[in-house]
Amino acid sequence: MLFNENNMTRAHQLPLPIVILISALFLLFGSGASASANPATTKMADQMLVAIGGRTAWAELKNTINGSVQNRANEPTVVYAVITMDFQKPRFRIETTAQDLHLVRVINGDKSWRLRLSGNIEDVPESLMQDELRWYGAHLYRTIHRIAARDPAISLDIDDQGRLQIFADGERILWLRLDAKGEPYAFGAYSDETGSLSGPWTFQQGAIHHPTWTSSADGTWRASIRRLDLNVPLHEQMFVRPESEN
C-alpha cells in the first residue's frame, strides 16, 4: 500500500521502532515481492523456473498461442486445438477442429460467445462463465508466469506431500509436483487432488520450455504440442463474434 500525506503524518506520530517496522513492510510488499518468504518454498519455485527457461523469460510473457493434437477416448478420438491465452486480462479463445467438427469458444467479458456443433453461434451461458473464469484463474502457464513475475496477488507454500502450492484470495488455485530437476510432472487446480500429468518440458520456443505432452491421470485425454507462439499481438478481431460460420 502506498502512503499518502495523511498516512505519513500519522506515521510520524508513531514511536520510531514502529515507523521502522512499517517502512520495512512497505519495502517488502510494495515492491511486488511474493507474499511467501519461506526459504524452502522460494528455493523450489526458483528451481522450477530455472528448469523451464528462467524467471525472466516467463515473467516477460504476455500471451501464448498453443496448438496441440489431442487424443480422446470418445469420438472424435483425435482433434486439433488452438488455445489463445491472454495473460494480461481474462480473455481466451479455444478453437477445436476435426473431421466434421468445428467448435470455438471465446471468453471476453460481455463479448463472450461460442460456436456449437450444430453451427449455431450463441452467447456463452452465464451458468458456464464462472467455470470458464476459474479455469483461466488456475491456468498452468499463466500461473507460472505470475510466479516468475512475483505477482503480489499470489502466495506460495509447500504442502505435506511436497507439492508447490499457489494461492490467490485465500484459495489454492494450483498445485505442482516437481521432479528432481524442478520440472512439473503433475498438477491440479483448486480442490482437484487427482490432477493431470505433464511430459518432459523439452518443447522450446525462445527461452520458454513447454511440456511435449499433457494428459489426464487416467489417460483418457492426451495432448501433444505442435506449435507455440509467444507474445503475439492479440488484435481484437481474434475474439470478435462472427455473424455466421464461414
Secondary structure, 3 states (H helix, E strand, C coil): CCCCHHHHHHHHCCCHHHHHHHHHHHHHHHCCCCCCCCHHHHHHHHHHHHHCCCHHHHHCCCEEEEEEEEEECCCCCEEEEEEEEECCCCEEEEEEEECCEEEEEEECHHHCEEECCCCCEECCCHHHHHHHHHHHHCCHHHHHHHHHCCCCCEEEEECCCCCEEEEECCEEEEEEEECCCCCEEEEEECCCCCCEEECCCCEEECCEEECCEEEECCCCEEEEEEEEEECCCCCHHHCCCCCCCC
